[in-house]
Amino acid sequence: MIQLLFALLAAEAALALALLFRTPVRRLALLAIDHAKRGRGPVMAKTVAGTMLLFLVSAGYSVAKIHRRAGELGQLTPTDQVLASRHLLEASLMGIYAPSLSAS
């Protein structure tokens, strides 16, 4: 899951870099963006945003479940700390990108 989010982040950074300078790559990027916005583009963007929102809710639920279990034990075990931090990282990355996809 994390690898997918970092791949998305790298693709967005590459697209932003391609749009920054006047090169032939910029024209291709603009054509690709224009093509994606036509036809099925908005439907795909809403589907991807919905899927990411579902994963965001799932990660939030997992973090809440870990913290409820910590309340029973009195503290988080090292394994629970690692799992909770990973779920929080996933949720924060999805929380940043899900609204930007749904606005497309």
Legacy VTK file of the C-alpha trace (Angstrom):
# vtk DataFile Version 3.0
C-alpha trace
ASCII
DATASET POLYDATA
POINTS 104 float
0.000 0.000 0.000
2.775 2.430 0.937
4.646 1.653 -2.296
1.549 2.529 -4.322
1.176 5.844 -2.527
4.832 6.738 -3.018
4.563 5.794 -6.696
1.574 8.153 -6.977
3.559 10.890 -5.238
6.519 10.383 -7.594
4.234 10.460 -10.655
2.639 13.709 -9.498
6.048 15.248 -8.850
7.239 14.198 -12.315
4.101 15.675 -13.894
4.582 18.939 -12.008
8.208 19.057 -13.116
7.202 18.356 -16.728
4.660 21.191 -16.630
7.167 23.604 -15.111
9.481 23.943 -18.120
8.668 24.586 -21.784
9.837 21.340 -23.346
8.277 18.820 -25.740
7.421 16.717 -22.688
5.216 19.561 -21.446
3.105 19.422 -24.592
2.696 15.663 -24.237
1.758 16.062 -20.572
-0.850 18.690 -21.424
-2.304 16.457 -24.133
-2.465 13.521 -21.698
-4.192 15.642 -19.035
-6.658 16.977 -21.598
-7.400 13.468 -22.836
-7.891 12.178 -19.283
-10.423 14.908 -18.534
-12.604 13.904 -21.474
-15.011 10.992 -21.513
-14.271 8.501 -18.783
-11.694 10.636 -16.970
-14.007 12.126 -14.333
-15.615 8.744 -13.694
-12.198 7.155 -13.208
-11.105 9.965 -10.904
-14.210 9.512 -8.753
-13.661 5.751 -8.636
-10.029 6.140 -7.583
-10.993 8.777 -5.005
-13.700 6.507 -3.607
-11.275 3.588 -3.353
-8.688 5.741 -1.608
-11.363 7.026 0.779
-12.295 3.435 1.606
-8.652 2.637 2.371
-8.431 5.825 4.472
-11.399 4.727 6.561
-9.931 1.221 6.869
-6.581 2.588 8.075
-8.336 4.852 10.574
-10.367 1.917 11.879
-7.198 -0.169 12.272
-5.513 2.600 14.257
-8.584 2.947 16.495
-8.651 -0.826 17.043
-4.969 -0.824 18.048
-5.535 2.031 20.499
-8.584 0.286 22.017
-6.438 -2.803 22.559
-3.781 -0.580 24.168
-6.410 0.740 26.570
-7.050 -2.815 27.777
-3.351 -3.558 28.297
-2.446 -0.143 29.647
0.183 0.640 27.007
1.111 -0.083 23.393
3.448 -2.962 22.694
6.369 -2.235 20.325
4.626 -4.217 17.567
1.439 -2.198 18.029
3.449 1.031 17.904
4.967 0.037 14.555
1.591 -1.037 13.144
-0.121 2.130 14.361
2.581 4.372 12.895
2.353 2.561 9.537
-1.439 2.916 9.462
-1.144 6.602 10.399
1.353 7.158 7.576
-0.972 5.451 5.080
-3.958 7.449 6.334
-2.114 10.751 6.155
-0.914 10.106 2.596
-4.386 9.046 1.477
-5.968 11.976 3.289
-3.818 14.339 1.253
-4.454 12.754 -2.141
-8.091 11.602 -1.918
-9.574 15.141 -1.914
-7.342 16.246 -4.795
-8.536 13.315 -6.909
-12.214 13.906 -6.192
-11.886 17.554 -7.267
-10.817 16.468 -10.771
LINES 1 105
104 0 1 2 3 4 5 6 7 8 9 10 11 12 13 14 15 16 17 18 19 20 21 22 23 24 25 26 27 28 29 30 31 32 33 34 35 36 37 38 39 40 41 42 43 44 45 46 47 48 49 50 51 52 53 54 55 56 57 58 59 60 61 62 63 64 65 66 67 68 69 70 71 72 73 74 75 76 77 78 79 80 81 82 83 84 85 86 87 88 89 90 91 92 93 94 95 96 97 98 99 100 101 102 103
